[in-house]
Amino acid sequence: MSFQTQSGWRCQFLEEDLKTPIPVHLNLVRQERLFEIAERVGFRPNLEGRQTIQRAIDMGRGGIWLELTEEQYQR
């Protein structure tokens, strides 16, 4: 999942090849939702991981590698 700030947070999802976009975009108001989405799919960052995500948020863009189950991917 890549994200960048554009009047909120715009999230884009890519296939494993990191080139092919999945036709789903999310527009989030609160940056906390980025952490919630990541945790929902199993991303459990330690302090260093949370700080890395927070630095990306502070810069206005970044990404998180998400491991989706087949059911999550289909939704």
Sequence and secondary structure as in RCSB ss.txt:
>XXXX:A:sequence
MSFQTQSGWRCQFLEEDLKTPIPVHLNLVRQERLFEIAERVGFRPNLEGRQTIQRAIDMGRGGIWLELTEEQYQR
>XXXX:A:secstr
 EEEESSSEEEEEE TTSSSEEEEEEEES THHHHHHHHHTT    HHHHHHHHHHHHHTEEE      HHHHH 
